[in-house]
Amino acid sequence: MQDLNTTAINTWCPGCGNFAIHNSIKFVLTSLVGEGMPIENVVLISGIGCHAKIVDYVNTNSFYSLHGRVVPPATGIKISRPDLTVIGHSGDGDAYGEGIEHLIFAAKRNIDITMIIHNNRVYGLTTGQCTPTSPLGFKGRSTPAGNKELPINPLELMLASGATFIARGTSRAMEPMKKIFKEAILHKGFSIVDVLQVCVTYDNLYEYYDKHVYEMTDHDPSDYDKALARMREWDYNKDARIPLGVFYRKEEPTFEQNFINAPVSPDVRQSMVDKFLSEGA
């Protein structure tokens, strides 16, 4: 069995939902390696925030990006090496705040990468500020009198932007989350999984989610209108039932398939680079 553990000391708070995501992604990668996927062909990318430490805790290729900039290096890696499996990890502030424009264009282009959003609905690393998915009235370090803005619905935004795989899970339910992660990684096209990942220190929503989430069992993810209707059942603000599972799935040509006319071997690529450099000298 592939050992994906590292010697890095884990510094997440006890009870943090990141532990569930960490264990789930290790389980899924181990499963995929057992099915023939070379672990050396897997790249994990993270941004800035508590979520970012996950790349220290999984023994595979990894890249730390800037705040909100997980998608650009993920796109570059996938274009230059279409054979690689590229998985981005990002927080809700990182992805839906600083990085929202990159996320929208990745969905629009249908680049074959998987984005796993650690959505705790608060900036945990900087000790409790509101994010784009914090509810109206949320009292944090930056909004002591209560947040005056309504949150965005990231799933609805991704559907409108052209994402071909959209799902939601929760760090409280690891088995369904493992299944979603595997489907997202194997999907050919842009995949996004919004994980309701609880921050026990600054916004402990375990009890709330336990009372409100449910697994979709009668949903057709190929139906755009039904997917949109399901996504709108909960707008990340109102007190409503919260559906979990795969909302939307569609097969479309990927960005790198359209971008690259034909794969180029490393030797040919190097000769092309050498020729370019020599001509420019």
Short mmCIF file of the C-alpha atoms (twelve columns), coordinates in Angstrom:
data_MODEL
# 
_entry.id   MODEL 
# 
loop_
_atom_site.group_PDB 
_atom_site.id 
_atom_site.type_symbol 
_atom_site.label_atom_id 
_atom_site.label_alt_id 
_atom_site.label_comp_id 
_atom_site.label_asym_id 
_atom_site.label_seq_id 
_atom_site.Cartn_x 
_atom_site.Cartn_y 
_atom_site.Cartn_z 
_atom_site.pdbx_PDB_model_num 
ATOM 1   C CA . MET A 1   0.000   0.000  0.000   1 
ATOM 2   C CA . GLN A 2   1.263   3.475  -0.879  1 
ATOM 3   C CA . ASP A 3   2.414   5.392  2.220   1 
ATOM 4   C CA . LEU A 4   1.253   8.979  1.867   1 
ATOM 5   C CA . ASN A 5   2.132   10.050 5.394   1 
ATOM 6   C CA . THR A 6   4.861   12.627 6.053   1 
ATOM 7   C CA . THR A 7   6.957   13.574 9.068   1 
ATOM 8   C CA . ALA A 8   5.579   17.140 9.182   1 
ATOM 9   C CA . ILE A 9   4.032   18.062 12.525  1 
ATOM 10  C CA . ASN A 10  0.310   18.705 12.167  1 
ATOM 11  C CA . THR A 11  -0.664  22.091 13.630  1 
ATOM 12  C CA . TRP A 12  -4.422  22.171 12.928  1 
ATOM 13  C CA . CYS A 13  -6.640  22.778 15.949  1 
ATOM 14  C CA . PRO A 14  -8.109  19.635 17.562  1 
ATOM 15  C CA . GLY A 15  -11.492 19.009 15.970  1 
ATOM 16  C CA . CYS A 16  -10.699 20.955 12.786  1 
ATOM 17  C CA . GLY A 17  -12.595 19.755 9.737   1 
ATOM 18  C CA . ASN A 18  -9.355  19.748 7.762   1 
ATOM 19  C CA . PHE A 19  -8.452  16.412 9.357   1 
ATOM 20  C CA . ALA A 20  -11.399 14.754 7.606   1 
ATOM 21  C CA . ILE A 21  -10.421 16.244 4.232   1 
ATOM 22  C CA . HIS A 22  -6.808  15.199 4.786   1 
ATOM 23  C CA . ASN A 23  -7.697  11.612 5.625   1 
ATOM 24  C CA . SER A 24  -10.229 11.422 2.787   1 
ATOM 25  C CA . ILE A 25  -7.840  12.644 0.095   1 
ATOM 26  C CA . LYS A 26  -5.135  10.250 1.310   1 
ATOM 27  C CA . PHE A 27  -7.615  7.379  1.171   1 
ATOM 28  C CA . VAL A 28  -8.731  8.298  -2.349  1 
ATOM 29  C CA . LEU A 29  -5.190  8.745  -3.662  1 
ATOM 30  C CA . THR A 30  -4.156  5.423  -2.137  1 
ATOM 31  C CA . SER A 31  -7.151  3.808  -3.841  1 
ATOM 32  C CA . LEU A 32  -6.295  5.376  -7.207  1 
ATOM 33  C CA . VAL A 33  -2.655  4.318  -6.903  1 
ATOM 34  C CA . GLY A 34  -3.862  0.786  -6.239  1 
ATOM 35  C CA . GLU A 35  -5.876  1.003  -9.457  1 
ATOM 36  C CA . GLY A 36  -2.816  1.996  -11.477 1 
ATOM 37  C CA . MET A 37  -2.422  5.764  -11.141 1 
ATOM 38  C CA . PRO A 38  1.284   6.590  -10.588 1 
ATOM 39  C CA . ILE A 39  1.630   8.666  -7.423  1 
ATOM 40  C CA . GLU A 40  4.453   10.600 -9.104  1 
ATOM 41  C CA . ASN A 41  1.849   11.877 -11.580 1 
ATOM 42  C CA . VAL A 42  -0.215  13.523 -8.844  1 
ATOM 43  C CA . VAL A 43  0.299   17.190 -7.938  1 
ATOM 44  C CA . LEU A 44  -1.355  18.917 -4.977  1 
ATOM 45  C CA . ILE A 45  -1.507  22.712 -4.945  1 
ATOM 46  C CA . SER A 46  -2.582  24.929 -2.054  1 
ATOM 47  C CA . GLY A 47  -3.025  28.626 -1.381  1 
ATOM 48  C CA . ILE A 48  -2.715  30.598 1.846   1 
ATOM 49  C CA . GLY A 49  -4.742  29.726 4.930   1 
ATOM 50  C CA . CYS A 50  -5.228  26.849 7.343   1 
ATOM 51  C CA . HIS A 51  -6.144  24.572 4.421   1 
ATOM 52  C CA . ALA A 52  -2.732  25.112 2.802   1 
ATOM 53  C CA . LYS A 53  -0.902  22.938 5.297   1 
ATOM 54  C CA . ILE A 54  -2.476  19.859 3.728   1 
ATOM 55  C CA . VAL A 55  0.295   19.713 1.109   1 
ATOM 56  C CA . ASP A 56  2.799   19.273 3.961   1 
ATOM 57  C CA . TYR A 57  0.873   16.278 5.233   1 
ATOM 58  C CA . VAL A 58  0.503   14.266 1.999   1 
ATOM 59  C CA . ASN A 59  3.597   12.614 0.532   1 
ATOM 60  C CA . THR A 60  3.294   13.555 -3.127  1 
ATOM 61  C CA . ASN A 61  4.311   16.374 -5.465  1 
ATOM 62  C CA . SER A 62  3.072   19.721 -4.176  1 
ATOM 63  C CA . PHE A 63  3.187   23.465 -4.767  1 
ATOM 64  C CA . TYR A 64  2.433   26.358 -2.440  1 
ATOM 65  C CA . SER A 65  0.851   29.264 -4.301  1 
ATOM 66  C CA . LEU A 66  0.053   32.840 -3.292  1 
ATOM 67  C CA . HIS A 67  -3.205  33.886 -1.644  1 
ATOM 68  C CA . GLY A 68  -6.067  33.323 -4.084  1 
ATOM 69  C CA . ARG A 69  -3.716  31.981 -6.742  1 
ATOM 70  C CA . VAL A 70  -4.185  28.207 -6.647  1 
ATOM 71  C CA . VAL A 71  -5.768  28.042 -10.106 1 
ATOM 72  C CA . PRO A 72  -3.036  29.787 -12.192 1 
ATOM 73  C CA . PRO A 73  -0.211  27.330 -11.347 1 
ATOM 74  C CA . ALA A 74  -2.669  24.431 -11.534 1 
ATOM 75  C CA . THR A 75  -3.629  25.560 -15.048 1 
ATOM 76  C CA . GLY A 76  -0.004  25.966 -16.096 1 
ATOM 77  C CA . ILE A 77  0.944   22.543 -14.774 1 
ATOM 78  C CA . LYS A 78  -1.976  20.872 -16.539 1 
ATOM 79  C CA . ILE A 79  -1.286  22.597 -19.868 1 
ATOM 80  C CA . SER A 80  2.417   21.744 -19.804 1 
ATOM 81  C CA . ARG A 81  1.869   18.204 -18.503 1 
ATOM 82  C CA . PRO A 82  -1.617  16.974 -19.481 1 
ATOM 83  C CA . ASP A 83  -0.705  13.519 -18.153 1 
ATOM 84  C CA . LEU A 84  -0.613  14.786 -14.563 1 
ATOM 85  C CA . THR A 85  -3.513  14.650 -12.106 1 
ATOM 86  C CA . VAL A 86  -3.763  18.159 -10.663 1 
ATOM 87  C CA . ILE A 87  -5.682  18.758 -7.435  1 
ATOM 88  C CA . GLY A 88  -6.040  22.226 -5.931  1 
ATOM 89  C CA . HIS A 89  -6.870  22.856 -2.279  1 
ATOM 90  C CA . SER A 90  -8.206  26.269 -1.368  1 
ATOM 91  C CA . GLY A 91  -10.138 27.945 1.432   1 
ATOM 92  C CA . ASP A 92  -13.356 29.888 0.991   1 
ATOM 93  C CA . GLY A 93  -11.579 33.220 1.418   1 
ATOM 94  C CA . ASP A 94  -8.722  32.050 -0.779  1 
ATOM 95  C CA . ALA A 95  -10.969 30.733 -3.576  1 
ATOM 96  C CA . TYR A 96  -14.152 32.795 -3.363  1 
ATOM 97  C CA . GLY A 97  -12.518 36.065 -2.266  1 
ATOM 98  C CA . GLU A 98  -9.019  36.786 -3.563  1 
ATOM 99  C CA . GLY A 99  -9.168  34.043 -6.190  1 
ATOM 100 C CA . ILE A 100 -12.727 34.234 -7.494  1 
ATOM 101 C CA . GLU A 101 -11.727 35.548 -10.950 1 
ATOM 102 C CA . HIS A 102 -9.330  32.646 -11.482 1 
ATOM 103 C CA . LEU A 103 -11.959 30.134 -10.368 1 
ATOM 104 C CA . ILE A 104 -14.546 31.567 -12.774 1 
ATOM 105 C CA . PHE A 105 -12.196 31.373 -15.755 1 
ATOM 106 C CA . ALA A 106 -11.039 27.859 -14.870 1 
ATOM 107 C CA . ALA A 107 -14.700 26.783 -14.927 1 
ATOM 108 C CA . LYS A 108 -15.298 28.704 -18.157 1 
ATOM 109 C CA . ARG A 109 -12.320 27.031 -19.847 1 
ATOM 110 C CA . ASN A 110 -13.120 23.584 -18.430 1 
ATOM 111 C CA . ILE A 111 -9.486  22.974 -17.547 1 
ATOM 112 C CA . ASP A 112 -9.071  19.398 -16.281 1 
ATOM 113 C CA . ILE A 113 -8.202  20.122 -12.661 1 
ATOM 114 C CA . THR A 114 -9.991  19.365 -9.401  1 
ATOM 115 C CA . MET A 115 -10.587 22.131 -6.854  1 
ATOM 116 C CA . ILE A 116 -11.397 21.107 -3.287  1 
ATOM 117 C CA . ILE A 117 -12.641 24.084 -1.287  1 
ATOM 118 C CA . HIS A 118 -12.164 23.948 2.486   1 
ATOM 119 C CA . ASN A 119 -15.186 26.138 3.177   1 
ATOM 120 C CA . ASN A 120 -15.322 26.959 6.891   1 
ATOM 121 C CA . ARG A 121 -16.997 30.308 6.117   1 
ATOM 122 C CA . VAL A 122 -14.408 32.250 8.119   1 
ATOM 123 C CA . TYR A 123 -10.783 33.355 7.803   1 
ATOM 124 C CA . GLY A 124 -9.367  30.993 10.411  1 
ATOM 125 C CA . LEU A 125 -5.629  31.600 9.998   1 
ATOM 126 C CA . THR A 126 -6.063  35.333 10.589  1 
ATOM 127 C CA . THR A 127 -8.324  34.628 13.581  1 
ATOM 128 C CA . GLY A 128 -11.928 35.038 12.576  1 
ATOM 129 C CA . GLN A 129 -12.802 37.536 9.841   1 
ATOM 130 C CA . CYS A 130 -15.841 37.061 7.588   1 
ATOM 131 C CA . THR A 131 -15.466 35.595 4.086   1 
ATOM 132 C CA . PRO A 132 -17.657 35.620 0.951   1 
ATOM 133 C CA . THR A 133 -19.664 32.681 2.370   1 
ATOM 134 C CA . SER A 134 -20.137 34.047 5.898   1 
ATOM 135 C CA . PRO A 135 -23.829 34.585 6.678   1 
ATOM 136 C CA . LEU A 136 -25.516 37.938 7.191   1 
ATOM 137 C CA . GLY A 137 -24.940 39.081 10.757  1 
ATOM 138 C CA . PHE A 138 -21.798 36.982 11.346  1 
ATOM 139 C CA . LYS A 139 -19.794 38.547 14.173  1 
ATOM 140 C CA . GLY A 140 -16.066 38.231 13.632  1 
ATOM 141 C CA . ARG A 141 -12.860 40.231 14.063  1 
ATOM 142 C CA . SER A 142 -13.628 42.380 11.016  1 
ATOM 143 C CA . THR A 143 -17.379 42.612 11.680  1 
ATOM 144 C CA . PRO A 144 -17.883 42.945 15.461  1 
ATOM 145 C CA . ALA A 145 -21.328 44.478 14.891  1 
ATOM 146 C CA . GLY A 146 -22.299 41.752 12.455  1 
ATOM 147 C CA . ASN A 147 -21.626 41.141 8.759   1 
ATOM 148 C CA . LYS A 148 -23.718 43.510 6.605   1 
ATOM 149 C CA . GLU A 149 -23.357 41.514 3.367   1 
ATOM 150 C CA . LEU A 150 -25.228 38.501 2.057   1 
ATOM 151 C CA . PRO A 151 -22.994 35.535 1.143   1 
ATOM 152 C CA . ILE A 152 -22.489 34.278 -2.385  1 
ATOM 153 C CA . ASN A 153 -23.731 30.865 -3.457  1 
ATOM 154 C CA . PRO A 154 -20.505 29.442 -4.940  1 
ATOM 155 C CA . LEU A 155 -22.182 26.404 -6.492  1 
ATOM 156 C CA . GLU A 156 -24.636 28.548 -8.430  1 
ATOM 157 C CA . LEU A 157 -21.760 30.785 -9.555  1 
ATOM 158 C CA . MET A 158 -19.724 27.806 -10.756 1 
ATOM 159 C CA . LEU A 159 -22.686 26.394 -12.672 1 
ATOM 160 C CA . ALA A 160 -23.199 29.730 -14.443 1 
ATOM 161 C CA . SER A 161 -19.464 29.887 -15.192 1 
ATOM 162 C CA . GLY A 162 -19.431 26.534 -16.992 1 
ATOM 163 C CA . ALA A 163 -18.030 24.039 -14.477 1 
ATOM 164 C CA . THR A 164 -18.695 20.478 -15.631 1 
ATOM 165 C CA . PHE A 165 -18.585 18.793 -12.200 1 
ATOM 166 C CA . ILE A 166 -20.028 20.473 -9.111  1 
ATOM 167 C CA . ALA A 167 -20.476 18.808 -5.728  1 
ATOM 168 C CA . ARG A 168 -20.755 19.552 -2.026  1 
ATOM 169 C CA . GLY A 169 -19.726 17.510 0.978   1 
ATOM 170 C CA . THR A 170 -19.156 17.998 4.671   1 
ATOM 171 C CA . SER A 171 -16.214 17.175 6.895   1 
ATOM 172 C CA . ARG A 172 -18.643 15.377 9.210   1 
ATOM 173 C CA . ALA A 173 -19.408 12.694 6.584   1 
ATOM 174 C CA . MET A 174 -16.152 11.162 5.373   1 
ATOM 175 C CA . GLU A 175 -17.492 8.186  3.422   1 
ATOM 176 C CA . PRO A 176 -19.656 10.261 1.056   1 
ATOM 177 C CA . MET A 177 -16.806 12.781 0.803   1 
ATOM 178 C CA . LYS A 178 -14.357 10.081 -0.308  1 
ATOM 179 C CA . LYS A 179 -16.772 9.012  -3.027  1 
ATOM 180 C CA . ILE A 180 -17.210 12.600 -4.218  1 
ATOM 181 C CA . PHE A 181 -13.448 13.254 -4.219  1 
ATOM 182 C CA . LYS A 182 -12.790 10.183 -6.343  1 
ATOM 183 C CA . GLU A 183 -15.510 11.050 -8.849  1 
ATOM 184 C CA . ALA A 184 -14.227 14.622 -9.067  1 
ATOM 185 C CA . ILE A 185 -10.625 13.569 -9.671  1 
ATOM 186 C CA . LEU A 186 -11.612 11.051 -12.348 1 
ATOM 187 C CA . HIS A 187 -13.907 13.511 -14.115 1 
ATOM 188 C CA . LYS A 188 -12.413 14.893 -17.340 1 
ATOM 189 C CA . GLY A 189 -12.931 18.617 -17.007 1 
ATOM 190 C CA . PHE A 190 -13.127 21.267 -14.315 1 
ATOM 191 C CA . SER A 191 -14.316 19.799 -11.017 1 
ATOM 192 C CA . ILE A 192 -15.153 21.701 -7.873  1 
ATOM 193 C CA . VAL A 193 -16.092 20.210 -4.503  1 
ATOM 194 C CA . ASP A 194 -17.278 22.652 -1.852  1 
ATOM 195 C CA . VAL A 195 -16.633 21.014 1.522   1 
ATOM 196 C CA . LEU A 196 -18.457 22.468 4.506   1 
ATOM 197 C CA . GLN A 197 -15.370 22.159 6.670   1 
ATOM 198 C CA . VAL A 198 -15.912 23.313 10.232  1 
ATOM 199 C CA . CYS A 199 -13.565 25.680 12.074  1 
ATOM 200 C CA . VAL A 200 -14.108 24.728 15.705  1 
ATOM 201 C CA . THR A 201 -12.209 27.780 16.974  1 
ATOM 202 C CA . TYR A 202 -13.922 30.656 15.168  1 
ATOM 203 C CA . ASP A 203 -17.171 29.294 13.709  1 
ATOM 204 C CA . ASN A 204 -18.165 25.923 15.132  1 
ATOM 205 C CA . LEU A 205 -21.043 24.789 12.908  1 
ATOM 206 C CA . TYR A 206 -20.939 21.034 13.603  1 
ATOM 207 C CA . GLU A 207 -24.279 20.996 15.409  1 
ATOM 208 C CA . TYR A 208 -25.931 23.242 12.814  1 
ATOM 209 C CA . TYR A 209 -24.812 21.082 9.890   1 
ATOM 210 C CA . ASP A 210 -25.796 17.888 11.703  1 
ATOM 211 C CA . LYS A 211 -29.361 19.194 11.882  1 
ATOM 212 C CA . HIS A 212 -29.597 20.537 8.332   1 
ATOM 213 C CA . VAL A 213 -27.583 18.453 5.836   1 
ATOM 214 C CA . TYR A 214 -29.004 15.579 3.805   1 
ATOM 215 C CA . GLU A 215 -27.722 13.322 1.016   1 
ATOM 216 C CA . MET A 216 -29.400 13.684 -2.368  1 
ATOM 217 C CA . THR A 217 -30.703 10.285 -3.470  1 
ATOM 218 C CA . ASP A 218 -33.168 11.111 -6.227  1 
ATOM 219 C CA . HIS A 219 -31.219 13.705 -8.188  1 
ATOM 220 C CA . ASP A 220 -30.207 13.631 -11.873 1 
ATOM 221 C CA . PRO A 221 -26.832 15.446 -12.141 1 
ATOM 222 C CA . SER A 222 -27.087 15.626 -15.929 1 
ATOM 223 C CA . ASP A 223 -30.085 17.981 -15.713 1 
ATOM 224 C CA . TYR A 224 -28.909 21.619 -15.581 1 
ATOM 225 C CA . ASP A 225 -32.211 23.056 -14.374 1 
ATOM 226 C CA . LYS A 226 -32.629 20.446 -11.640 1 
ATOM 227 C CA . ALA A 227 -29.033 21.026 -10.550 1 
ATOM 228 C CA . LEU A 228 -29.687 24.752 -10.272 1 
ATOM 229 C CA . ALA A 229 -32.872 24.169 -8.298  1 
ATOM 230 C CA . ARG A 230 -31.041 21.907 -5.842  1 
ATOM 231 C CA . MET A 231 -28.239 24.447 -5.425  1 
ATOM 232 C CA . ARG A 232 -30.783 27.135 -4.598  1 
ATOM 233 C CA . GLU A 233 -32.369 25.121 -1.795  1 
ATOM 234 C CA . TRP A 234 -29.748 26.671 0.505   1 
ATOM 235 C CA . ASP A 235 -28.136 30.016 -0.311  1 
ATOM 236 C CA . TYR A 236 -25.430 29.851 2.418   1 
ATOM 237 C CA . ASN A 237 -27.501 32.254 4.505   1 
ATOM 238 C CA . LYS A 238 -31.086 31.156 5.112   1 
ATOM 239 C CA . ASP A 239 -32.044 28.487 7.632   1 
ATOM 240 C CA . ALA A 240 -32.856 25.622 5.274   1 
ATOM 241 C CA . ARG A 241 -32.010 22.022 4.493   1 
ATOM 242 C CA . ILE A 242 -28.569 21.632 2.918   1 
ATOM 243 C CA . PRO A 243 -28.248 19.071 0.099   1 
ATOM 244 C CA . LEU A 244 -24.990 17.133 -0.267  1 
ATOM 245 C CA . GLY A 245 -23.661 15.138 -3.204  1 
ATOM 246 C CA . VAL A 246 -22.993 15.664 -6.905  1 
ATOM 247 C CA . PHE A 247 -25.220 18.434 -8.245  1 
ATOM 248 C CA . TYR A 248 -24.029 18.606 -11.839 1 
ATOM 249 C CA . ARG A 249 -21.927 16.515 -14.212 1 
ATOM 250 C CA . LYS A 250 -21.365 17.041 -17.935 1 
ATOM 251 C CA . GLU A 251 -18.844 15.781 -20.472 1 
ATOM 252 C CA . GLU A 252 -17.269 18.534 -22.577 1 
ATOM 253 C CA . PRO A 253 -13.903 18.982 -24.377 1 
ATOM 254 C CA . THR A 254 -11.295 20.214 -21.916 1 
ATOM 255 C CA . PHE A 255 -9.181  23.340 -22.245 1 
ATOM 256 C CA . GLU A 256 -5.916  21.488 -22.628 1 
ATOM 257 C CA . GLN A 257 -7.384  19.289 -25.371 1 
ATOM 258 C CA . ASN A 258 -8.271  22.401 -27.348 1 
ATOM 259 C CA . PHE A 259 -5.093  24.232 -26.362 1 
ATOM 260 C CA . ILE A 260 -2.628  21.546 -27.394 1 
ATOM 261 C CA . ASN A 261 -2.899  20.196 -30.934 1 
ATOM 262 C CA . ALA A 262 -0.688  17.186 -30.287 1 
ATOM 263 C CA . PRO A 263 1.320   15.936 -27.309 1 
ATOM 264 C CA . VAL A 264 5.043   16.654 -27.486 1 
ATOM 265 C CA . SER A 265 7.650   14.334 -25.991 1 
ATOM 266 C CA . PRO A 266 10.122  15.775 -23.445 1 
ATOM 267 C CA . ASP A 267 13.014  15.422 -25.929 1 
ATOM 268 C CA . VAL A 268 11.168  17.262 -28.678 1 
ATOM 269 C CA . ARG A 269 10.027  19.921 -26.218 1 
ATOM 270 C CA . GLN A 270 13.627  20.469 -25.061 1 
ATOM 271 C CA . SER A 271 14.881  20.764 -28.634 1 
ATOM 272 C CA . MET A 272 12.182  23.357 -29.358 1 
ATOM 273 C CA . VAL A 273 13.203  25.347 -26.270 1 
ATOM 274 C CA . ASP A 274 16.895  25.144 -27.224 1 
ATOM 275 C CA . LYS A 275 16.113  26.308 -30.760 1 
ATOM 276 C CA . PHE A 276 14.067  29.221 -29.473 1 
ATOM 277 C CA . LEU A 277 16.801  30.303 -27.062 1 
ATOM 278 C CA . SER A 278 19.559  30.022 -29.658 1 
ATOM 279 C CA . GLU A 279 17.620  32.093 -32.173 1 
ATOM 280 C CA . GLY A 280 16.974  34.767 -29.605 1 
ATOM 281 C CA . ALA A 281 20.595  34.989 -28.473 1 
# 
